[in-house]
């Protein structure tokens, strides 16, 4: 599904839609298009009143019987599905199926006649007087039970236990192999996230500390801290972190006041301190205090007595807003994949220990728990794959806005 969404993103639009209902003509055109293309991309006209892309997508999906890949305010993407057949192919298959059914019916009729003749002959040979029962018809459950009673061999308890142990060993090995495959996939994704991070951070050259920086006294620091905490105006510091727009807004605040307050949503104090030092180096201001507030951490900066507004208030050595978002998403993905890989390694080690140990009821329960863990991870991967398109669309929208 993810590959199909990426393919549809680069395709041009096949149709343009501007109403909610009566899409029979569009549905027939889509079915005809599916003979050449597996994906149909429909552009939603904007600015038309009383239109709803959700109603459009449901109507088209019900009429065509396809799979809805994407629906937003710009596009609707419909996939024809794996069981879709063109009209000519469907007609040829129906004719072939009808012919094969006729042949099967003829063969079945001949076989039934032959079996009846054999049963009649065997009955006459075994019981000439007609008082006994004949053999069971060929291919029936009664024939299987009769053969099992004559030539079957009963399985002993030791053989049954051995078979159960072998089945448990094979089940453990299969689960370990599956977890190892998932770990390989996660490591490949982690490597891609590291490459993306290094590519984005290559364009970021943070400034170093200024050793000739202006200083303030303890009394001024206490006063600035008190005034800064009372300020209502503040700059939010979100998941993007420090980028060129944050420094620009700080200089715009310093145009009207001496202090600027930023609210960081980070949870760890060490990360907040690193962010505060980076802001101090990039803006040229003086860090007054880092205080815990209900909304997060408050960072208060003083512009200095000798402050002069720079010619370019947006530094070129920092990331843009779009790149900062990509960097944040890549860092989150890298952290989640690292945790996922460590969990998989622990599960593999646990399963290998179980293979070496004896197989009892506890081990069966552990196998069941590992299977549930794998199923939950599969669902998480599907959700992540569905959100990849939305992340890319948000990045494109932010770049267009800039």
C-alpha positions in Angstrom: 0.0 0.0 0.0 2.8 2.4 0.8 4.5 1.8 -2.6 1.2 2.4 -4.3 0.8 5.7 -2.4 4.3 6.8 -3.5 3.5 5.8 -7.1 0.2 7.8 -7.0 2.0 10.9 -5.6 4.1 11.3 -8.8 1.2 10.5 -11.2 -0.7 13.3 -12.9 -4.4 13.5 -12.2 -6.7 11.4 -14.5 -10.0 13.1 -13.6 -11.3 16.2 -11.9 -14.3 16.1 -9.6 -16.6 18.8 -8.3 -19.8 17.2 -7.0 -20.8 14.7 -4.3 -23.2 12.4 -6.1 -24.1 10.9 -9.5 -20.7 9.5 -10.4 -21.9 6.6 -12.6 -20.1 8.0 -15.7 -16.9 8.6 -13.7 -17.1 5.1 -12.3 -17.3 3.5 -15.8 -14.4 5.7 -17.0 -12.3 4.6 -13.9 -13.0 0.9 -14.6 -12.0 1.4 -18.2 -8.8 3.2 -17.0 -8.0 0.4 -14.7 -7.3 -1.8 -17.7 -4.2 0.2 -18.4 -3.3 1.7 -14.9 -3.7 0.0 -11.5 -4.3 3.4 -9.8 -6.8 6.1 -10.6 -6.0 9.6 -9.3 -8.9 12.2 -9.1 -8.3 15.8 -8.3 -10.9 17.5 -6.1 -12.0 20.9 -7.3 -11.6 23.6 -4.7 -13.8 26.5 -4.0 -17.1 24.7 -4.9 -19.7 25.1 -2.3 -21.5 22.1 -0.6 -18.8 19.6 -1.7 -17.4 17.0 0.6 -14.5 14.8 -0.4 -15.6 12.1 2.0 -18.9 11.7 0.3 -17.2 11.7 -3.1 -14.7 8.9 -2.1 -17.5 6.7 -0.6 -19.7 7.1 -3.7 -16.8 6.2 -6.1 -15.7 3.3 -3.9 -19.2 1.8 -3.8 -19.7 2.2 -7.6 -16.3 0.8 -8.7 -15.6 -1.7 -5.9 -12.0 -0.5 -5.6 -9.8 0.2 -2.6 -9.4 3.7 -1.3 -5.7 4.5 -1.0 -5.8 8.2 -0.2 -8.4 10.9 0.5 -7.6 14.5 1.4 -8.7 18.0 0.3 -6.6 17.8 -2.8 -6.8 14.2 -4.2 -8.7 11.0 -4.1 -6.7 7.9 -5.1 -8.5 4.6 -5.9 -6.7 1.2 -6.3 -8.3 -1.4 -8.5 -7.4 -4.3 -6.2 -5.7 -7.6 -6.8 -8.8 -9.4 -7.9 -9.6 -6.9 -10.7 -9.9 -8.3 -14.2 -10.5 -6.5 -17.5 -13.7 -7.3 -19.4 -12.0 -9.3 -22.1 -10.1 -11.4 -19.6 -13.1 -12.0 -17.4 -15.2 -13.1 -20.4 -12.5 -15.6 -21.5 -12.1 -16.9 -18.0 -15.8 -17.5 -17.7 -15.9 -19.4 -20.9 -12.9 -21.5 -19.9 -14.5 -22.2 -16.5 -17.7 -23.2 -18.1 -15.9 -25.6 -20.4 -13.8 -27.1 -17.6 -17.0 -27.6 -15.5 -18.6 -29.5 -18.4 -15.5 -31.8 -18.7 -15.5 -32.4 -14.9 -19.2 -33.3 -14.9 -18.6 -35.8 -17.7 -15.6 -37.3 -16.0 -17.5 -37.5 -12.7 -20.4 -39.3 -14.3 -18.2 -41.9 -15.9 -16.3 -42.4 -12.6 -19.6 -42.9 -10.7 -20.8 -45.5 -13.2 -17.5 -47.4 -13.0 -17.5 -47.3 -9.2 -21.1 -48.6 -9.1 -20.2 -51.5 -11.4 -17.2 -52.4 -9.2 -19.2 -52.3 -6.0 -21.9 -54.4 -7.6 -19.3 -57.0 -8.8 -17.5 -57.0 -5.4 -20.8 -57.5 -3.6 -21.7 -60.5 -5.7 -18.2 -62.0 -5.2 -18.1 -61.6 -1.4 -21.7 -62.3 -0.5 -23.4 -64.4 -3.2 -26.5 -64.9 -1.2 -27.0 -61.1 -0.7 -27.4 -61.3 3.1 -24.1 -59.5 4.0 -23.0 -55.9 3.6 -20.8 -54.8 0.7 -17.7 -52.7 0.6 -17.9 -49.0 1.2 -18.0 -46.7 -1.8 -14.7 -45.5 -3.0 -13.6 -42.0 -1.9 -15.9 -41.9 1.2 -15.3 -41.6 4.9 -16.5 -45.2 5.4 -13.8 -46.5 3.1 -11.2 -44.6 5.1 -12.4 -46.0 8.4 -12.4 -49.5 6.9 -8.8 -49.2 5.5 -7.7 -47.7 8.8 -9.1 -50.7 10.7 -7.5 -53.2 8.4 -4.0 -51.7 7.8 -3.7 -48.7 10.1 -1.2 -48.6 12.9 -2.0 -47.0 16.3 0.4 -44.3 17.5 2.0 -45.0 20.9 2.2 -42.4 23.7 6.0 -42.1 23.3 5.7 -41.4 19.6 2.9 -38.9 20.3 5.1 -37.0 22.8 8.0 -37.0 20.3 5.7 -35.6 17.6 4.5 -32.9 20.0 8.1 -31.9 21.0 9.1 -31.8 17.3 6.1 -29.6 16.5 7.0 -27.3 19.4 10.6 -27.0 18.3 9.6 -26.2 14.7 7.1 -23.6 16.1 9.9 -21.9 18.2 12.3 -21.9 15.2 9.7 -20.4 13.0 8.9 -17.6 15.4 12.7 -16.9 15.9 13.1 -16.7 12.1 10.2 -14.3 11.8 11.5 -12.1 14.6 15.0 -12.0 13.0 13.4 -11.0 9.7 11.6 -8.2 11.5 14.8 -7.1 13.1 16.6 -7.0 9.7 13.8 -4.8 8.3 14.0 -2.5 11.4 17.8 -2.2 11.0 17.4 -1.2 7.4 14.8 1.5 8.3 17.2 2.7 11.1 20.0 3.0 8.6 17.8 5.0 6.2 16.8 7.3 9.1 20.5 7.8 10.0 21.3 8.7 6.4 18.4 11.2 6.3 19.6 12.8 9.6 23.1 13.1 8.4 22.0 14.7 5.1 19.8 17.2 6.9 22.3 18.1 9.6 25.0 18.6 7.0 23.3 22.0 6.2 23.2 23.1 9.8 26.4 24.8 11.1 25.7 26.0 14.7 27.5 29.0 16.0 30.1 28.8 18.8 30.2 30.6 22.1 31.0 34.3 22.2 33.9 34.8 24.7 33.4 38.6 24.5 29.8 38.4 25.7 28.3 41.1 27.9 27.6 40.1 31.5 24.9 41.1 34.0 25.0 41.3 37.8 23.1 39.0 40.1 20.7 41.8 41.0 19.9 42.4 37.3 19.4 38.7 36.8 16.9 38.5 39.6 15.0 41.5 38.3 15.0 40.2 34.7 13.8 36.8 35.9 10.9 38.3 37.8 9.9 40.5 34.9 10.2 37.7 32.4 8.1 35.3 34.3 5.3 37.9 34.5 5.4 38.5 30.7 2.3 37.3 28.9 3.9 37.3 25.5 6.1 34.3 24.7 7.5 32.3 21.8 6.5 28.6 21.6 9.4 26.2 21.0 7.8 23.1 19.5 9.0 19.8 18.1 11.1 21.5 15.3 13.5 22.8 17.9 15.8 25.7 17.0 15.6 26.9 13.4 16.0 30.2 11.6 12.4 31.4 12.3 12.9 31.2 16.1 15.9 33.5 16.0 14.1 35.9 13.7 11.1 36.1 16.1 13.5 36.7 19.0 15.0 39.8 17.3 11.5 41.0 16.4 10.5 40.8 20.1 13.7 42.6 21.1 12.6 45.4 18.8 9.9 46.5 21.3 11.2 45.1 24.6 14.4 44.1 26.3 13.4 40.6 27.3 12.0 37.7 25.4 10.4 34.5 26.9 10.3 31.1 25.1 8.3 28.1 26.3 9.9 24.7 25.5 7.8 21.5 25.5 10.8 19.3 26.1 10.6 16.9 29.1 14.2 16.5 30.0 16.1 19.3 31.7 19.4 18.4 30.0 17.9 18.8 26.5 16.3 22.1 27.6 19.7 23.4 28.7 21.3 22.4 25.4 18.6 24.2 23.5 19.0 27.2 25.7 22.8 27.4 25.1 22.2 27.0 21.3 19.7 29.9 21.4 22.1 32.0 23.3 24.9 31.4 20.9 22.8 32.0 17.8 20.9 35.1 18.9 23.7 36.8 20.8 21.4 37.5 23.8 22.1 36.7 27.5 20.4 33.7 29.1 18.7 35.0 32.3 17.0 31.9 33.7 15.5 28.5 32.9 12.3 28.0 35.0 9.7 25.3 35.2 6.2 26.5 34.4 2.9 24.7 33.9 3.3 24.8 30.1 6.9 23.4 30.1 10.2 25.2 30.6 10.5 29.0 30.3 13.7 30.4 28.8 14.2 34.1 29.5 16.8 36.1 27.4 18.0 39.6 27.8 19.1 41.4 24.6 21.9 43.4 26.4 22.7 47.0 26.9 24.7 47.3 23.7 22.2 45.5 21.5 22.2 46.3 17.8 19.8 44.6 15.5 21.7 42.6 12.8 21.2 43.3 9.1 19.9 39.8 8.5 17.8 38.7 11.5 17.3 35.2 10.0 20.6 33.3 10.2 21.7 31.2 7.2 23.6 28.6 9.2 20.4 27.1 10.7 17.7 24.8 9.3 14.6 26.1 7.7 11.2 25.4 9.1 10.5 22.4 6.7 13.9 20.9 7.2 13.6 21.3 11.0 10.4 19.3 10.9 12.0 16.6 8.8 14.9 16.4 11.2 12.5 16.1 14.2 10.5 13.3 12.5 13.7 11.5 11.5 15.0 11.7 15.1 11.7 10.3 16.5 11.8 7.5 13.9 15.4 6.7 14.8 14.7 6.6 18.5 11.6 4.4 18.0 13.5 2.0 15.7 16.3 1.7 18.2 13.9 0.7 21.0 12.1 -1.7 18.6 15.4 -3.4 17.7 16.4 -3.8 21.4 13.0 -5.4 22.1 13.4 -7.8 19.2 16.8 -8.8 20.3 15.5 -9.5 23.8 12.7 -11.6 22.3 15.1 -13.6 20.1 17.4 -14.3 23.1 14.4 -15.4 25.1 13.1 -17.7 22.4 16.5 -19.3 21.9 16.7 -20.0 25.6 13.3 -21.7 25.4 14.4 -23.8 22.5 17.3 -25.1 24.7 15.0 -25.7 27.6 12.3 -28.3 28.0 8.9 -27.6 26.4 6.2 -27.4 29.0 3.0 -25.4 29.5 4.9 -22.2 30.5 6.8 -22.2 27.2 3.6 -22.6 25.2 2.3 -19.5 27.0 5.5 -17.6 26.2 5.2 -18.6 22.5 1.6 -17.3 22.6 2.8 -14.0 24.1 5.5 -13.6 21.5 3.0 -14.2 18.7 0.7 -11.6 20.2 3.8 -9.2 20.4 4.6 -9.8 16.7 1.0 -9.2 15.6 0.9 -5.9 17.5 4.2 -4.9 15.9 2.7 -5.7 12.5 -0.3 -3.4 13.2 2.1 -0.6 14.3 4.1 -1.0 11.1 0.9 -0.7 9.0 -0.1 2.5 10.9 3.3 3.9 10.3 3.2 3.1 6.6 -0.2 4.8 6.3 1.1 7.9 8.0 4.2 8.2 5.7 2.0 9.9 3.0 0.6 12.4 5.5 4.1 13.3 6.8 5.4 13.9 3.3 2.3 16.0 2.4 2.9 18.1 5.5 6.5 18.7 4.6 5.5 19.7 1.0 2.8 22.1 2.4 5.3 23.7 4.7 7.8 24.2 1.9 5.1 25.8 -0.3 4.1 28.2 2.5 7.6 29.4 2.8 
